[in-house]
């Protein structure tokens, strides 16, 4: 059996857009063909897709970085560069994507629709876009937009209508094997179940529900004791809990004490779980050899006192199992559907417009420093070996009020100024 991994942290990055092309039309007998540089291709996106053949996040234990392909640079003759290939990451159904820093939900992957977690960067414009009557041979183009980067925490919460809870070795796995086609490992020792098991219980034509056998919970599970702490999260979505107890006390434990302890653990883990509807299931009734059923009466009374339904069965002999499943189906008909988490975190759009307002100004010793995303994008499009390109830079900086702001700050001719990654001596 593959190791069960239900949490992982990964880093994803969509592809950068391809740069625009600087190119000029060259053809025999055509003296001046003009600019014909094409646009860059869009970068590949990072897409998550549910795969029902997966049941664990094991694939993410060893590979933590995922990067989509960048777009290709534009070509001559106005040819657009090839788009980068999307990167598709396959995950089990029920996986929740959270922002690693804030913990906010990005997406609950409970449906089959692909989800674009990081959109590829837009391709840059080729120099064909920058031709004007006064600038007929532009020797610069726009770079491609960067892709998005995200650190994501993957969290698998099983999609099941019903969760089987209780102490180890009370018969949960046996019940699942009797009620469904699932074949969990069954043995007479604690923690036989090391991973959650799912089974589909069929009641009639078109009537079925999914039941999950959760590894046994012990006292202190909500604080990390035993195996229960790792798997309590898988009960979060369950609409109904079947709380199975060893009514016969075959291992020397008191079923009433077990009921109290397990419900205390559920309450400490989540207030929602404390209020989750339950059916208290008294198992192993085949071990009562006399007519004294006072212990069953105590369990029934405990369930009534706590507002829970009650049922009796022997999973080992299949006694009462069908009746319990019918009771469970009718209870589910009255309950809301499986919980799907709403998105809380929205990444910034990769194609968001950047304005002059992003420019920042500061003084550090004798240096005047101008920086910001608008500056970075502008400088990336400049060919400093070309006179017209440098003139274009000067016009854009003046139009954005950069020089006016520097003069307000007291800059004088000859003072050093750093704009983006370039250092200049200031001249009016």
C-alpha atoms as one frame of an Amber mdcrd trajectory, in Angstrom:
protein
   0.000   0.000   0.000   1.452   3.438  -0.918   2.222   5.767   1.965  -0.670
   8.084   2.734   0.315  11.754   2.550  -2.452  14.327   3.017  -0.536  17.602
   3.336   2.227  19.134   1.224   3.752  22.508   0.436   4.801  23.384  -3.118
   6.015  26.395  -5.106   4.497  27.120  -8.500   5.373  29.630 -11.209   3.636
  30.297 -14.484   5.666  30.960 -17.599   7.015  34.384 -18.527   5.619  35.902
 -21.706   7.935  35.892 -24.694   9.730  39.124 -25.572   8.705  41.165 -28.578
  11.021  41.021 -31.578  13.094  43.877 -33.028  13.202  43.163 -36.745  13.067
  45.025 -40.079  11.691  43.848 -43.347  14.427  42.783 -45.755  13.549  42.056
 -49.371  15.324  42.445 -52.674  14.496  45.718 -54.469  12.804  47.041 -51.269
  15.083  49.750 -49.911  13.251  50.387 -46.643  10.765  47.732 -45.623  10.094
  49.101 -42.150   9.732  47.276 -38.785   8.155  43.816 -38.821   9.026  42.373
 -35.392   6.254  40.147 -34.037   4.844  39.804 -30.527   6.041  37.250 -27.981
   3.914  34.241 -27.087   1.981  33.957 -23.827   3.647  32.015 -21.025   2.191
  28.685 -19.920  -0.227  28.595 -16.987  -0.165  26.272 -13.959  -3.414  24.307
 -13.827  -4.711  21.926 -11.155  -6.882  19.019 -12.296  -8.729  16.465 -10.146
  -7.740  12.846 -10.830  -9.956  10.205  -9.239  -7.198   7.618  -9.655  -5.195
   9.446  -6.968  -5.906   9.069  -3.253  -2.826  10.645  -1.658  -0.510  13.634
  -2.061   2.501  11.313  -2.144   3.707  12.733  -5.486   4.413  16.077  -3.813
   6.671  14.664  -1.126   9.759  14.700  -3.307   8.954  17.266  -5.976   8.227
  20.711  -4.564   8.801  23.144  -7.462   6.573  23.366 -10.522   7.254  25.804
 -13.359   5.356  26.217 -16.622   7.065  26.915 -19.948   7.795  30.514 -21.010
   6.417  31.913 -24.244   8.735  32.127 -27.222  10.108  35.410 -28.547   8.289
  36.973 -31.474   9.689  36.432 -34.942  10.328  38.539 -37.994   7.636  39.112
 -40.624   5.222  39.959 -37.812   5.175  36.335 -36.610   3.924  35.834 -33.061
   6.017  33.586 -30.835   4.694  30.197 -29.740   2.751  30.106 -26.469   4.357
  28.256 -23.571   2.887  24.852 -22.708   0.546  24.769 -19.714   1.648  22.706
 -16.721  -1.133  20.443 -15.424  -0.797  19.226 -11.824  -3.075  16.310 -10.919
  -4.414  15.966  -7.375  -6.971  13.765  -5.554 -10.545  14.953  -5.362 -11.112
  16.929  -2.188  -7.722  18.670  -2.207  -7.795  22.222  -0.877  -5.295  24.799
  -2.137  -4.282  27.348   0.489  -1.939  30.318   0.333   1.063  29.138   2.359
   1.567  32.495   4.079  -1.982  33.482   5.032  -3.614  30.044   5.117  -6.536
  31.405   3.096  -8.367  29.065   0.741  -7.489  29.583  -2.919  -9.626  26.747
  -4.283 -11.439  23.646  -3.074 -10.867  21.023  -5.766 -14.036  19.050  -5.190
 -15.367  19.243  -8.750 -13.874  18.119 -12.054 -13.299  21.573 -13.554  -9.623
  22.461 -14.146  -8.426  25.395 -12.038  -5.865  27.936 -13.250  -3.796  28.714
 -10.155  -1.146  30.826 -11.895  -1.830  32.489 -15.241   0.979  32.773 -17.769
   2.495  36.167 -18.539   1.387  38.084 -21.630   3.807  38.275 -24.541   5.580
  41.558 -25.244   4.926  43.730 -28.304   7.268  43.598 -31.249   8.741  46.768
 -32.707   6.069  46.859 -35.401   3.780  48.450 -32.761   6.137  51.368 -32.109
   6.434  52.789 -35.622   5.171  56.365 -35.954   5.532  59.030 -38.671   8.428
  60.536 -36.708   9.918  57.222 -35.515   9.966  54.978 -38.551  12.705  52.571
 -37.436  12.048  51.742 -33.765  14.903  49.584 -32.479  13.168  48.459 -29.322
  10.347  46.155 -28.324   8.453  45.314 -25.144   9.544  42.410 -22.953   7.120
  39.682 -21.989   5.216  40.008 -18.719   6.498  37.896 -15.822   4.545  34.865
 -14.650   2.917  34.500 -11.249   4.672  32.869  -8.309   2.786  31.244  -5.449
   3.693  29.092  -2.496   0.760  26.782  -1.931  -0.170  24.386   0.849  -2.090
  21.346  -0.359  -4.479  19.815   2.129  -6.489  16.698   1.365  -9.877  16.447
   3.063 -11.738  13.343   1.955 -15.094  13.796   0.261 -17.361  11.435   2.169
 -20.963  11.708   3.300 -20.461   9.539   6.386 -17.464   9.169   8.668 -16.883
   6.187  10.944 -15.332   7.331  14.229 -14.441   5.548  17.417 -11.601   3.990
  19.349  -9.289   1.500  17.610 -10.558  -2.045  17.165 -14.263  -1.304  17.702
 -15.280  -2.706  14.283 -15.269   0.282  11.934 -13.296  -1.460   9.174 -15.436
  -4.575   9.474 -18.577  -2.448   9.101 -17.163  -0.761   5.978 -16.304  -4.129
   4.421 -19.783  -5.495   5.156 -21.664  -2.437   3.888 -19.635  -1.693   0.746
 -17.251  -3.217  -1.761 -14.255  -1.721   0.066 -11.735  -4.218   1.405  -9.823
  -2.506   4.202  -7.199  -4.396   6.166  -8.852  -6.040   9.173  -7.060  -7.618
  12.127  -7.537  -7.947  15.868  -5.052  -5.333  16.993  -4.998  -1.581  17.462
  -4.278   0.699  14.525  -4.887  -1.920  11.861  -6.265   1.003   9.864  -3.375
   3.350   9.107  -5.008   5.304   6.273  -8.587   6.461   5.668 -10.565   4.020
   3.527 -13.539   4.970   1.358 -16.433   2.750   0.329 -19.646   3.343  -1.623
 -22.734   2.033   0.138 -25.582   1.235  -2.266 -29.092   1.307  -0.858 -31.115
   0.892  -4.042 -31.261   1.978  -7.670 -29.508   5.314  -7.878 -29.335   5.583
  -4.099 -25.874   5.476  -2.572 -23.510   7.377  -0.305 -19.782   7.429   0.412
 -18.585   6.206   3.805 -15.079   6.757   5.198 -13.338   4.555   7.741 -11.139
   6.954   9.732  -8.158   5.508  11.693  -8.983   5.014  15.348  -9.007   8.120
  17.516  -7.603   7.965  21.033  -7.636  10.338  23.986  -5.382  13.308  23.220
  -5.766  12.952  19.446  -6.659  16.629  19.001  -3.299  17.490  20.579  -1.316
  15.081  18.394  -1.532  11.762  20.241  -1.821   8.514  18.270  -2.925   8.523
  14.650  -6.146  10.458  15.104  -4.571  13.909  14.911  -3.405  13.274  11.355
  -6.833  12.202  10.177  -9.336  14.272  12.128  -9.338  16.705   9.182 -10.948
  14.037   7.022 -14.080  14.142   9.167 -14.517  17.868   8.454 -16.622  17.333
   5.343 -18.659  14.357   6.593 -22.307  15.274   6.884 -22.998  12.497   9.393
 -20.856  10.549  11.851 -21.401   6.935  12.805 -19.883   6.695  16.262 -19.050
   3.029  16.718 -18.474   1.635  20.213 -17.634  -1.831  21.522 -20.857  -2.340
  23.439 -19.618  -5.611  24.977 -16.462  -4.014  26.351 -14.503  -6.933  24.916
 -11.166  -5.161  25.485 -11.924  -4.060  29.000 -13.000  -0.516  28.112 -16.238
   1.098  29.178 -18.305   2.128  26.087 -19.806   5.137  27.889 -16.325   6.378
  28.770 -15.277   5.830  25.148 -18.211   7.880  23.878 -17.349  10.780  26.172
 -13.664  10.766  25.299 -14.161  10.650  21.525 -16.717  13.450  21.594 -14.370
  15.520  23.745 -11.645  15.058  21.110 -14.032  16.098  18.310 -15.074  19.185
  20.267 -11.465  20.202  20.957 -10.548  19.817  17.296 -13.517  21.785  15.932
 -16.701  23.320  17.312 -18.405  22.315  14.068 -17.554  18.656  14.660 -18.972
  18.863  18.156 -22.348  19.766  16.617 -22.161  17.306  13.718 -25.130  14.862
  13.606 -24.264  11.401  14.918 -25.697   7.935  15.060 -24.315   6.092  18.063
 -23.737   2.484  16.947 -23.476  -0.215  19.600 -21.370  -2.928  17.939 -20.493
  -6.517  18.924 -23.936  -7.314  20.266 -23.250 -10.952  19.276 -20.979 -11.146
  22.342 -23.916 -10.752  24.746 -24.535 -14.323  25.839 -27.193 -13.672  28.471
 -30.324 -11.620  28.736 -28.622  -8.788  30.625 -28.608  -5.919  28.107 -28.252
  -3.187  30.691 -25.096  -1.913  29.001 -27.008  -1.470  25.733 -29.680   0.423
  27.647 -26.978   2.720  29.085 -25.598   3.436  25.619 -29.078   4.103  24.245
 -29.801   6.465  27.129 -26.478   8.286  26.577 -27.364   8.803  22.911 -30.824
  10.123  23.757 -29.410  12.479  26.403 -27.046  13.974  23.797 -29.647  14.223
  21.051 -28.138  11.467  18.868 -29.830   8.590  17.085 -29.054   5.043  18.234
 -28.563   1.702  16.503 -27.323  -1.776  17.362 -25.416  -4.243  15.208 -22.823
  -6.955  14.945 -20.510  -6.070  12.068 -18.782  -9.456  12.325 -22.029 -11.408
  11.730 -23.723  -8.732   9.561 -26.574  -8.498  12.056 -28.276  -5.103  11.869
 -25.874  -3.734   9.230 -28.477  -3.331   6.479 -30.902  -1.667   8.908 -28.151
   0.745   9.986 -27.351   1.651   6.378 -31.021   2.370   5.636 -31.194   4.506
   8.764 -28.064   6.358   7.637 -29.498   6.991   4.161 -32.705   8.482   5.562
 -30.691  10.699   7.918 -28.563  11.958   5.006 -31.683  12.920   3.047 -32.401
  15.523   5.735 -28.874  16.982   5.802 -27.207  19.612   3.579 -24.682  18.480
   0.912 -20.986  17.875   1.540 -19.155  21.042   2.562 -17.223  22.842  -0.178
 -14.890  25.609   0.998 -15.344  29.018  -0.605 -12.262  30.834  -1.958 -10.785
  33.459   0.382  -7.474  34.303  -1.302  -7.374  35.900  -4.735  -3.919  36.248
  -6.349  -3.186  39.520  -8.107  -3.910  39.267 -11.843  -0.764  38.727 -13.856
  -1.906  41.151 -16.574  -2.865  44.003 -14.236  -2.000  47.430 -15.655   0.933
  49.186 -14.009   0.742  52.987 -13.773   3.148  55.768 -12.858   1.697  55.641
  -9.346   3.866  52.580  -8.682   7.025  54.740  -8.911   8.771  55.407  -5.593
  11.428  58.010  -4.811  13.982  58.024  -2.007  17.300  59.542  -1.045  20.202
  57.367   0.119  23.348  59.339   0.971  24.194  61.348  -2.173  22.081  59.140
  -4.441  18.535  59.844  -5.665  16.790  56.513  -6.268  13.784  56.019  -8.516
  12.243  52.539  -8.642   9.015  50.639  -9.119   7.364  48.112 -11.403   6.486
  50.772 -14.000  10.165  51.760 -14.174  11.278  48.111 -14.472   8.905  47.437
 -17.367   9.908  50.623 -19.176  13.653  49.972 -18.889  13.252  46.375 -20.032
  11.924  47.653 -23.372  14.784  50.094 -24.041  17.698  49.453 -26.396  20.371
  51.735 -24.920  22.529  51.350 -28.023  19.868  53.060 -30.126  19.456  56.847
 -30.116  15.682  56.771 -30.848  15.122  54.252 -28.064  16.945  56.476 -25.571
  14.885  59.458 -26.746  11.736  57.389 -26.190  12.899  56.650 -22.616  13.490
  60.340 -21.941  10.023  61.280 -23.179   8.353  58.610 -21.065  10.209  59.641
 -17.904   9.379  63.312 -18.442   5.761  62.487 -19.202   5.547  60.511 -15.945
   6.846  63.512 -13.985  10.019  61.770 -12.836  12.300  64.771 -13.475   9.856
  67.204 -11.860   9.721  65.048  -8.730  13.510  64.782  -8.514  13.837  68.559
  -8.754  11.272  68.953  -5.978  13.554  66.746  -3.895  16.472  69.123  -4.562
  18.486  67.298  -7.198  21.103  69.386  -9.066  23.081  68.924 -12.252  25.831
  66.353 -11.775  24.126  64.586  -8.821  24.066  60.774  -9.108  20.648  59.222
  -9.732  19.713  55.552  -9.926  16.665  54.799 -12.046  15.761  51.119 -12.095
  19.113  49.330 -12.399  20.886  52.171 -14.261  23.029  54.915 -12.709  23.193
  58.378 -14.338  24.482  61.861 -13.692  21.512  64.194 -13.638  21.288  66.810
 -16.380  18.375  69.158 -16.915
